[in-house]
Amino acid sequence: MIRPAKKTDAEQFVPILMQILNDMELDVITEIGNEKIQALLAAAFEDPYYRYGYQQTLVYVNDQTDQVQGICVGYPAAAEATIDDTLRPYLKLVGIPEETQLFTDVETKPGEWYLDSLAVAPDAQKQGIGGQLLDYLPNYLRAKGEHTISLNVDFGNAKAKHLYVHHGFISDGELMIGSHRYEHLIQQI
C-alpha cells in the first residue's frame, strides 16, 4: 500500500534514505558521520516543511507487516530555495554546527515537481516497489496541480535510469550535484 508518510515512520524512513545519501558521497556526511546524520534526519522528519519531512514523503508499506519498504520524496521546484531552512534547529539539537548545509546545488528547473529521492529497503528490492511508487505519482501530483515530474539520475546508475525510462521519463539535460554528474529526466503528466 502507498500512503503519505506519518511522523512515526521516521525510524524506518531514515535507513532507506541513507542508501541514496551514501551513494552520493557527500563530503558533509563523511565529515559529520553517518550516525549523527541519521539522528538529524530522524529528528527533522517531523518538520512538515523540510526537504525530508514527512509531508514531502510517500511510503510503500507492506500490508501484512506494516513495515515501510519504499520511499518517495519530492517537492515543487519553487520550494527548493527554502526547503532546507527549517533544518537549523535540528542541527543544533543533534550537535552539528548550525551553519552546516547538506545540499548547496540547484537540482530542479522552474515549474517542475522534483522527485528528490526514490529508494527501496534492501530486503524488499526486486519486487516492483519502486515502479509502483513511480506509477502512483502522476495521478497523485496531477490532483495537486502539478504538470511535470523531474528527477536526476547518476550517469553511473544505468539500472535506475532504465527504471525511470520504463516509467515514462525522458532526458532533459545534465547537471552536477556534489561531485557526481547526473542526467536530468522529466515526465509530463
ABEGO torsion letter per residue (X at the ends): XBBBBBAAAAAAAAAAAAAAAAAAGBAAAAAAEAAAAAAAAAAAAABAABAABAAABBBBBBAAAGBBABBBBBBBAAAAAAAAAAAAAAAAAAGBBAABBABABBABBBGBBBBABBBBBAAABGAGAAAAAAAAAAAAAAAAGBABBBBBBBAABAAAAAAAAAAGBBBAEBBBBEABBBBBBBBBX
